Amino acid sequence: MSMENSIQKLLKTYESKGFEKVIDLEYLFKFRPNFVFKSKEKFIGIYTRTSALINSSVVERIAQTTEIRSLPAKNVIFFPKIPDHNVLLDCSKNRVEVCYLENGVLKFVEVEELPIAVVKHVKYIMPKLSVFLSSKQVIDERKSAERIVNVINLKYQQPIYPFAVEKNKKGKVLTPKELKLEIMNGMVDCEYFFGILTEDFSSATELEIQVALKMKKLENIRLYVKDNDQTQQAWKDLLFEIQLKYKIKGKTVWYYPFPDKFDLEEEIRKDIIEILSKKHRDNGSFFL
């Protein structure tokens, strides 16, 4: 059957259903149809194609006409053969009906019969944050840091992997060599380093900070220094070295003086949330 004969058959189909072919009303449609039919209940715009292809933007423009003179408007696209799956999806999404010719027979596919695009929801993976926690082993401030990590983990689906070196491991006191190996392994595994300095000096903590200064990006290091003279005196050599690096290289680590453990908890909480937020932004999502 020729294209012209197919179109004539299509037009007679609507006439047989009680629709009246009208002229000079094509301008009422957002995208001008080839033919317009009207009944008491609705208008129908028919758009004929010479191939089984149509641009998505054209389908979207056709679909913009939903009402004419207070009557609903239906849009039908005629194809010389069945269009491909993507065209059918475009028509389905825009609620445009399809008609095509198959073995000389007109086939009508209403909106409800068109395929629906299946949206695959990729399971979102929460970005993880690995933190090396460094401080003297038995101090309240260390417990405060661990408490904040636990609180955030409970609230936000375990996004933080904390690591802390323990001198006493499985009931055994680590040798200096074993301690250094433990520090190095933890430093490799962790992206960020949080060091807490208080009045109590610790050679192990100093070693951890020295290793962090060599292995980590300076912007990934946070030092929380208790704001009193005793702490400044206990860590004067290390703090002087950090200040000297800044004067020579113009770079430094994040340094927070804190008056008490409550202020420390708040600073650590803010830093973790800020880092997690950045990780989410880098991952193309939002956090908080």
C-alpha positions in Angstrom: 0.0 0.0 0.0 1.4 3.4 -1.0 2.0 6.2 1.6 -0.8 8.2 0.1 -3.3 5.3 0.2 -2.3 4.6 3.8 -3.0 8.2 4.9 -6.4 8.1 3.1 -7.2 4.9 5.0 -6.2 6.5 8.2 -8.4 9.6 7.6 -11.4 7.4 6.7 -10.9 5.4 9.9 -11.5 8.6 12.0 -14.4 9.7 9.8 -16.0 6.3 10.4 -15.7 6.9 14.1 -17.8 10.1 13.9 -14.9 12.6 13.7 -15.2 15.5 11.3 -12.2 16.7 9.3 -11.7 20.4 9.8 -9.5 22.9 8.0 -7.9 26.2 8.9 -7.5 25.2 12.6 -4.0 23.8 12.3 -2.6 27.1 13.7 -4.2 26.3 17.1 -1.7 23.5 17.6 1.8 24.3 19.0 3.3 22.1 16.2 1.2 22.3 13.0 -0.4 18.9 12.2 -1.1 17.6 8.7 -4.7 16.9 9.5 -7.2 18.0 12.2 -10.3 16.1 13.3 -13.0 17.1 15.7 -15.8 15.6 17.6 -18.1 16.9 20.3 -15.6 15.7 23.0 -12.2 16.4 21.5 -9.8 17.5 18.8 -7.3 15.2 17.2 -4.1 16.3 15.5 -2.6 13.9 13.0 1.1 14.2 12.1 2.3 12.1 9.2 5.9 10.9 8.8 7.7 9.7 5.7 10.0 7.5 7.8 9.9 5.6 11.0 12.1 8.3 12.7 11.3 11.5 14.6 13.4 13.8 16.7 12.6 13.8 20.4 12.3 17.6 20.4 9.6 17.4 17.7 7.6 14.8 19.8 7.9 17.2 22.8 6.6 20.1 20.7 3.7 18.0 19.4 2.8 17.0 23.0 2.5 20.7 24.1 -1.0 20.9 22.7 -3.3 19.4 25.2 -6.4 21.5 24.8 -8.1 23.6 22.1 -11.1 25.8 22.6 -11.8 24.2 26.0 -11.8 20.7 24.5 -9.0 18.1 25.1 -6.6 17.6 22.2 -5.1 14.2 21.3 -2.0 13.9 19.2 -1.3 11.0 16.8 1.8 10.4 14.8 1.5 8.2 11.7 4.6 6.2 10.6 5.0 4.2 7.4 6.2 1.3 9.5 6.7 0.5 13.2 9.2 2.9 14.7 12.1 1.8 16.8 11.9 1.3 20.6 13.4 4.8 21.4 10.8 6.5 19.3 8.0 4.6 21.1 9.6 5.6 24.4 9.6 9.3 23.4 5.9 9.0 22.4 5.0 7.2 25.6 6.8 9.8 27.8 5.0 12.7 26.0 1.7 10.9 25.9 1.5 11.0 22.1 -0.3 8.1 20.3 1.3 6.1 17.5 -0.2 4.7 14.3 1.8 2.7 11.7 1.4 0.4 8.7 2.1 -3.3 9.0 1.5 -5.7 6.1 -1.1 -3.2 4.7 -3.0 -3.0 8.0 -3.1 0.1 10.1 -2.0 -0.5 13.7 -2.9 1.9 16.5 -0.9 2.1 19.7 -2.6 4.1 22.4 -0.6 5.8 25.1 -1.4 3.2 27.7 0.0 0.5 25.4 3.3 2.2 24.7 6.4 0.9 26.4 7.5 2.7 29.6 11.2 3.6 30.1 12.5 1.6 33.0 14.6 3.8 35.3 17.4 2.0 36.8 18.1 3.3 40.3 21.8 2.9 41.0 22.3 2.2 44.6 24.0 5.2 46.1 27.2 4.4 47.9 28.0 6.6 50.9 31.4 8.1 50.5 33.8 6.8 53.2 36.2 8.8 55.4 39.2 7.1 56.9 40.8 9.0 59.7 44.0 8.3 61.7 43.3 9.4 65.3 46.5 10.4 67.1 46.8 11.3 70.8 48.2 10.1 74.0 46.5 6.8 74.6 44.7 7.4 77.9 43.3 10.9 78.0 39.7 12.2 78.1 40.2 14.1 74.8 40.8 10.8 72.9 37.6 9.4 74.3 35.8 12.6 73.2 37.1 12.2 69.6 36.1 8.5 69.5 32.6 9.4 70.9 32.0 12.0 68.1 33.1 9.5 65.5 30.6 6.9 66.9 27.8 9.5 67.0 28.3 10.4 63.4 28.6 6.8 62.3 25.3 5.9 64.0 23.5 8.8 62.4 25.0 8.6 58.8 25.3 4.9 58.1 28.9 4.3 59.2 30.7 6.8 56.8 33.9 7.0 59.0 36.6 4.4 59.4 38.7 5.5 62.4 42.2 4.1 63.1 44.1 4.6 66.3 47.4 2.9 67.2 47.4 1.1 70.6 50.7 0.5 72.3 49.2 -2.5 74.0 47.8 -4.8 71.4 46.2 -8.1 72.4 47.8 -7.9 75.8 51.3 -7.3 74.4 53.3 -4.1 74.6 54.5 -3.2 71.1 58.2 -2.8 70.5 59.5 0.5 68.9 59.8 -1.4 65.6 56.3 -2.8 65.8 54.9 0.5 66.9 56.4 2.3 63.9 55.2 -0.4 61.5 51.7 -0.1 63.0 51.8 3.7 62.5 53.0 3.4 58.9 50.3 0.9 58.0 47.6 3.1 59.5 49.0 6.1 57.7 48.8 4.4 54.3 45.3 3.2 54.9 43.9 6.6 56.2 43.2 9.6 54.0 43.0 12.1 56.9 45.0 12.6 60.1 43.6 14.1 63.3 46.1 14.8 66.0 45.2 15.9 69.6 47.8 17.6 71.7 47.3 18.1 75.5 49.5 18.8 78.5 50.6 15.1 78.5 53.5 14.7 76.0 53.7 11.4 74.1 56.7 10.3 72.0 54.5 7.9 70.1 52.0 10.8 69.2 55.0 12.9 68.2 56.2 10.2 65.9 52.7 9.8 64.4 52.5 13.5 63.7 56.0 13.5 62.1 55.1 10.6 59.9 51.8 12.4 58.9 53.7 15.6 58.0 55.9 13.5 55.6 53.2 11.3 54.1 50.0 13.3 54.1 48.8 16.3 52.2 49.0 19.2 54.6 45.4 20.1 53.9 44.4 16.6 55.1 46.0 17.1 58.5 44.1 18.5 61.5 45.9 19.3 64.8 43.8 20.1 67.8 46.0 21.8 70.5 44.7 22.4 74.0 44.8 26.2 74.6 47.0 26.5 77.8 50.7 27.1 78.6 51.4 23.6 79.8 50.4 22.2 76.3 52.5 24.8 74.5 55.5 23.9 76.7 55.1 20.2 76.3 54.9 20.4 72.5 57.1 23.5 71.9 59.6 21.7 69.7 57.0 20.1 67.4 54.9 23.3 67.2 58.0 25.4 66.4 58.9 22.9 63.6 55.4 23.3 62.1 55.6 27.1 62.3 59.0 27.0 60.7 57.7 24.9 57.8 55.1 27.5 57.3 57.6 30.3 57.2 59.8 28.5 54.8 57.3 26.9 52.5 54.3 29.0 53.0 52.2 26.0 53.8 50.8 24.8 57.1 48.4 22.3 58.6 45.0 23.0 60.0 45.6 24.1 63.6 42.8 24.5 66.2 43.3 25.6 69.8 40.6 24.3 72.1 39.8 25.3 75.7 38.1 22.1 76.8 36.9 18.7 75.6 33.4 20.1 74.7 34.9 22.6 72.3 37.2 19.8 70.9 34.1 17.6 70.2 32.4 20.5 68.4 35.5 21.2 66.3 36.0 17.6 65.3 32.3 17.2 64.5 32.4 20.3 62.2 35.5 19.1 60.5 34.2 15.6 59.8 30.9 17.0 58.5 32.7 19.5 56.3 34.9 16.7 54.8 32.0 14.4 54.3 30.1 17.2 52.5 33.0 17.8 50.2 33.2 14.0 49.4 29.5 14.0 48.5 29.9 17.1 46.3 32.8 15.4 44.5 30.6 12.4 44.1 27.8 14.5 42.6 25.4 14.3 45.5 24.4 16.3 48.5 25.0 15.8 52.2 23.2 17.7 54.9 
